Every structure is written in structure tokens, then in C-alpha cells.
């Protein structure tokens, strides 16, 4: 039995593990669904971090993200009580599959939470062709 410690979904936000090139740029394909202007969704999320606690970059880098996604392994020595934390193997595999054959130094990997109050930000993230969604929890 596993007890989820990370990537918990609740009624206030959606979580994504994403990848984008460190030299992220905005092309004509990434438009705000409200105003139609080209938009850098990463800058938008960063600008909302302090005004809206549910829209933020939670973690950056594979090590920090994996640390946030450890599960308790309840099959340990203490008769079913959680004894040790193990990494989320599905997330690790998804991250490794994305990075396979790519120069890791060119990419930023981040975990972001987007408030349900900011549905336009979520929609923009999903439409941005410069961003790859590696994992999604809602």
C-alpha cells in the first residue's frame, strides 16, 4: 500500500511537471485566450506567485521535483506502517523519457501549480507549443 505524499490534488489548483528550453521565447503560436496577445506563460506564472498563493512554481530541477514526489512505502519492516520513502517511479520514467536524446543543459524542468481561479493561465500553458507537459495532476 502506498500513501501519496506529493502531487496532491485538491479543489484549489492543478499541478503540472513541465519542460521548456532555458531560452524560452514567445512565438506567434502562444496566445492569451482572453486578449489574443502573444504571452510568455512562465513569466505570467511568476508574476502571479505572490498575489495568488495557488498559482506558483513549486519546484525547479529534477532533483527537487523528485524529492517532492516521494511516496511512503508501507511494505516495510514495521508491519505495514510507513517506513521509507521511495521515488515516484512513473514520474521518474516520464522525465527520463522526455530527456532521452536531448541536451539536459538546454532545458528547465519545473513543477507548477495553477489556481482554478486562473483558468486562462492553465489554458495558455496547455496551448503553449514551447512547453512540454511531462506529468499532470488535477
N, C-alpha and C positions, 0 to 999 in steps of 0.2 A: 504494500500500500504506500502510495506517495501522498504527501501533503504539500500543496503548492505554496511556495514561499515568495515567488516573484511573478511578474506579469499578471497580476490580479486585475480582473476587470470589475468595474463597478458602474454605477449609473452616471458617473460624472465625466468619464473620458474614454477615449480609445487609445490603445498603445500600438506602436509600430517600431520594429527594428528596421532601419533604412540604411542605404549606402548611397553615396554621391561623391563625385570627384571633388578633391580638395579645391580645385579651381572652379567650383560651381559657378555657372553663369546662367543667365536667363535667356532663353531663345523665344521665338515667337510662338512656340507650342505651349508655353506655360502661362496661362491667362487666369486672372482672378475671375471666378464665376459671377461675382457681383458687379464689378466695374468694367471688366474686359481688358484691363491693363496687364502688361507683362509683369510678372511678380517673382521674386526670389522667396520661396516658401520657408527656407531655413532662416533667413533674416526676419521674416514675419513671425515665426515661432519664437525666435529670440526676443523680439520686441514685445511679445505678449507674456513672457515669463514672469515678470514682476507685477503685472496688472491682473493676471488671471492665473492663479496657482495651479489650475488643472491643465494648462497648455504650457508645455516646457520640454526642454531637452533633459531627459532623466540621466542619461549616461552617454559617454563617448568612448569609443575604442572597444575592441573585442573583449579584453580582459575585464573591464569594468561592467560591460553588459553581461558577460557570463557570470560574474560574481552576483549580479542582481537576479539571475535566473537559476539559482541553485534550488534543488528540491531536497526535502528531508527524505532519506532512505529509511523507511520504517522496518526493513527486513534485517536489522542489525542484531547485535548480541543481546540487547536488553528486552527480549520477549515482546517484540513488536513496537516498542517505544522508539521515537525518532532518535537516532544515534549519530548519524553522519549526514553531511550534505553532499549531494552529488550534482554535477552539472546537468543541465537540460540538454540531453543528447540530440534531440531533434533540432534545437536551435543551433547547436554547435555544427551539426551536419549542414544545415542551411547556410550558415556563414561560410563554411569551408567550400561548399559547392559554388557560392557566389564568387569567392575569391580565386577559385581554381583558374589558373592560366592568366591571372591579372597581376599587375604590379600593385602590391598591397599599399605601397607608399603613396600611390595616387588617390586612394580612396579614404573618405571619412566614413566610419560606421557609427551610427548613433541610435539611441532609443529615444523616441519622443512620445509624449502623451498629448493628446489634443482633446480639449473640453468639448462636450456635446453642445455647449453654447457657441462654439466656433465651428459650426458645420462647414462654413465656407473654406476655412483653413484645411479641414480634413479633405474636402473635395479637391482643393487645389493640390494638396500633397498626392492624392491618388492620380491626378491627371498630369503631374509634372514628369515629363519624359527624361529629365536629368536625374531623377531619383528612382532607385530600385527598392521596392519593399521586399525585405527578406522574410519578415515574420509579422503577423498581425494578430492582435488580441483585442476583443471588444467586449 
